[in-house]
Amino acid sequence: MYQFKKAKTSEITEIWNILQQAIIRRKMEGSNQWQDGYPNIKVIQDDIQNGAGFVMKKDAVIIGYCALFINDEPAYNEIKGKWLTTDDAIIVHRVAISEQYIGKGLAQILFKLIEEFAVNINIYSIKADTNYDNFAMLRIFEKLGYVYCGQVYLRGNPRKAYEKVLKKT
């Protein structure tokens, strides 16, 4: 029903529109997350150029975006707390769902697709972080069984860090 695939350069405009909507939504919800000029279109271009940008589609329409990295988040090495594992991990950044699809549980579906992607490449840990005031993402982590591991700092801001260990099949 949903497709999950690497984003293409030709999709940057659609992806950037979704992220701009998410930036506005964060602000309207009273969150400080993404209110400092990040992410921006250059970040999305870099994600896609580096093979880290992924889209979730339904009927050829992009409805979600995320950036995925394998073990590549230096800030995660300085956690105030402790990760559940030291194994290879998929690092998730820049999760956004199109405004037209908010409230339908699609961020949870996107995370399930990320988990399937990880298992398919034999990685059994997902790590992610969010602002302390991003209550929607905090609820998603809780619903999906992500474990709070401590605090990390990204771009000088404290963030709540989570990990989920996946079952090996």
Secondary structure, DSSP 4 states (H G I P E B T S, - for coil): --EEEE--GGGHHHHHHHHHHHHHHHHHTT--TT-SS-S-HHHHHHHHHTT-EEEEEETTEEEEEEEEEES--GGGGG-EE--S--S--EEEEEEEE-GGGTTSSHHHHHHHHHHHHHHHTT--EEEEEE-TT-HHHHHHHHHTT-EEEEEEEETTEEEEEEEEEPPP-
